[in-house]
Amino acid sequence: MALFEALYGKRCRSLIHWSEMGERVTFGPDVVREAEEKVRLARQRLAAVQSRQKSYAGKRRRELEFTVGDRVFVKVSPMRGVMRFGVRGKLSPQYVGPFEVLERIGAVAYRVALPPKLAGVHNVFHVSNLRKYIRNSTHVLEYEPVELREDMLYEEYPMCVLDRE
């Protein structure tokens, strides 16, 4: 049932039928009371549906809070196949980072310190696009400087032997 029909008890006439003028119906107190009852019923049902949808959405939602100085990952793209941060494809990472949280903005947004190469990206993100970074020593790659000779060549050699015959 359309809203117009619920309010007035008749179908909405399109512009084609404007030429057909019928008998004018006067609205008495019974018709007005009936319309108010239909509006009240429609509002109650809408509130019930909204409450049900909120409970369904709230089941999988988790409350996240970060403090200033925390390290977080930033979600690259909420949709698959969308190019963000210059990376495209199904094998592109979902999250980039970690970045430091600079400040909290409102109840659900955070300002993040992005590197200069991401200067074109706005640095305020919704909490649902952030993931907490948990420091792990296995994530850190050890860096050894390359020793160059005077003729700008270097020698490659294996770091360790994994298997022997």
C-alpha positions as CSV (number, residue, x, y, z in Angstrom):
1,M,0.0,0.0,0.0
2,A,1.4,3.4,-1.0
3,L,1.7,6.2,1.6
4,F,-0.8,8.4,-0.3
5,E,-3.3,5.5,-0.3
6,A,-2.8,4.9,3.4
7,L,-3.3,8.5,4.3
8,Y,-6.3,9.3,2.1
9,G,-7.9,6.0,1.4
10,K,-7.8,6.2,-2.4
11,R,-5.3,5.8,-5.1
12,C,-3.2,8.8,-6.3
13,R,-4.5,10.0,-9.6
14,S,-2.0,10.6,-12.3
15,L,-1.9,13.6,-14.6
16,I,-3.8,11.6,-17.3
17,H,-6.9,11.5,-15.1
18,W,-7.1,15.1,-14.1
19,S,-9.7,15.9,-16.8
20,E,-12.1,13.4,-15.2
21,M,-13.6,15.4,-12.4
22,G,-16.0,13.6,-10.1
23,E,-17.9,14.3,-7.0
24,R,-15.9,16.2,-4.4
25,V,-15.6,14.3,-1.1
26,T,-15.6,16.4,2.0
27,F,-13.5,15.2,4.9
28,G,-15.3,14.7,8.1
29,P,-13.9,14.0,11.6
30,D,-14.1,10.3,11.0
31,V,-12.0,10.4,7.9
32,V,-9.4,12.6,9.6
33,R,-9.3,10.3,12.7
34,E,-8.9,7.3,10.4
35,A,-6.0,8.9,8.5
36,E,-4.3,9.8,11.8
37,E,-4.7,6.2,13.0
38,K,-3.1,4.9,9.7
39,V,-0.2,7.4,10.1
40,R,0.4,6.3,13.7
41,L,0.3,2.6,12.7
42,A,2.8,3.3,9.8
43,R,5.2,5.1,12.2
44,Q,5.0,2.3,14.8
45,R,5.8,-0.3,12.2
46,L,8.6,1.8,10.8
47,A,10.1,2.1,14.3
48,A,9.9,-1.7,14.8
49,V,11.6,-2.4,11.5
50,Q,14.4,0.1,12.2
51,S,14.9,-1.4,15.7
52,R,15.1,-4.9,14.2
53,Q,17.6,-3.8,11.5
54,K,19.7,-2.1,14.1
55,S,19.9,-5.2,16.2
56,Y,21.0,-7.3,13.1
57,A,23.7,-4.7,12.2
58,G,24.9,-4.5,15.8
59,K,25.6,-8.2,16.1
60,R,28.7,-8.2,13.9
61,R,29.9,-4.7,14.8
62,R,32.7,-4.3,17.4
63,E,33.5,-1.3,19.5
64,L,36.9,0.0,18.6
65,E,38.8,2.8,20.4
66,F,42.4,3.9,19.8
67,T,44.5,6.2,21.9
68,V,46.9,8.9,20.6
69,G,50.2,7.2,19.7
70,D,48.7,3.8,18.8
71,R,49.8,2.3,15.5
72,V,47.0,1.2,13.1
73,F,46.6,-0.3,9.7
74,V,44.4,1.7,7.2
75,K,41.9,-0.2,5.0
76,V,42.9,0.3,1.4
77,S,39.5,-0.1,-0.2
78,P,36.0,-1.0,1.1
79,M,35.1,-2.5,-2.3
80,R,36.9,-5.1,-4.3
81,G,38.6,-4.0,-7.5
82,V,38.7,-0.3,-6.7
83,M,42.0,1.3,-7.1
84,R,43.2,3.2,-4.0
85,F,46.7,4.2,-3.0
86,G,48.0,3.3,-6.4
87,V,47.5,-0.5,-5.9
88,R,45.0,-2.5,-8.0
89,G,44.1,-6.1,-8.3
90,K,43.0,-9.1,-6.3
91,L,46.4,-9.7,-4.8
92,S,46.8,-6.1,-3.5
93,P,46.9,-5.8,0.3
94,Q,43.7,-5.0,2.2
95,Y,45.4,-2.8,4.7
96,V,48.5,-0.6,4.5
97,G,50.6,0.8,7.3
98,P,51.2,0.8,10.2
99,F,50.6,4.5,10.9
100,E,50.5,6.5,14.1
101,V,47.2,7.9,15.4
102,L,47.5,11.7,15.9
103,E,44.1,12.6,17.4
104,R,40.6,11.5,17.8
105,I,38.0,13.5,15.9
106,G,34.4,13.1,17.1
107,A,33.2,9.7,18.4
108,V,34.2,7.5,15.4
109,A,36.9,9.2,13.4
110,Y,40.7,9.4,13.8
111,R,43.5,11.5,12.3
112,V,46.4,9.4,11.1
113,A,50.0,10.4,10.3
114,L,50.4,9.4,6.6
115,P,53.8,9.4,4.8
116,P,54.6,12.1,2.2
117,K,53.9,9.7,-0.7
118,L,50.3,9.5,0.4
119,A,49.9,13.3,0.7
120,G,47.0,13.2,-1.7
121,V,44.9,11.0,0.6
122,H,42.8,12.7,3.4
123,N,44.2,11.7,6.7
124,V,41.0,11.3,8.7
125,F,39.5,7.8,8.7
126,H,36.3,6.2,10.2
127,V,37.1,3.7,13.0
128,S,35.7,0.8,10.8
129,N,38.5,1.5,8.3
130,L,41.2,1.0,10.9
131,R,42.8,-2.1,12.4
132,K,45.0,-2.1,15.5
133,Y,48.7,-3.0,14.9
134,I,50.1,-5.4,17.3
135,R,53.9,-5.2,17.4
136,N,55.6,-8.5,16.5
137,S,59.3,-8.9,16.3
138,T,58.9,-11.4,13.4
139,H,57.3,-8.6,11.3
140,V,60.5,-6.6,11.4
141,L,63.0,-7.2,8.6
142,E,66.6,-6.8,9.4
143,Y,68.4,-4.4,7.1
144,E,72.0,-4.9,6.2
145,P,73.8,-2.2,4.1
146,V,75.3,-3.3,0.8
147,E,79.1,-2.9,0.6
148,L,80.1,-1.4,-2.7
149,R,83.6,-1.6,-4.1
150,E,85.3,1.4,-5.8
151,D,84.1,0.3,-9.3
152,M,80.5,0.3,-8.0
153,L,80.1,-3.5,-8.0
154,Y,79.1,-5.7,-5.2
155,E,79.4,-9.4,-4.5
156,E,76.4,-11.6,-3.8
157,Y,76.7,-14.6,-1.6
158,P,74.2,-16.8,0.2
159,M,73.3,-16.0,3.8
160,C,73.0,-19.6,4.9
161,V,72.7,-23.1,3.4
162,L,69.3,-24.6,3.9
163,D,69.8,-28.1,2.6
164,R,72.6,-30.4,1.5
165,E,72.5,-33.6,-0.6
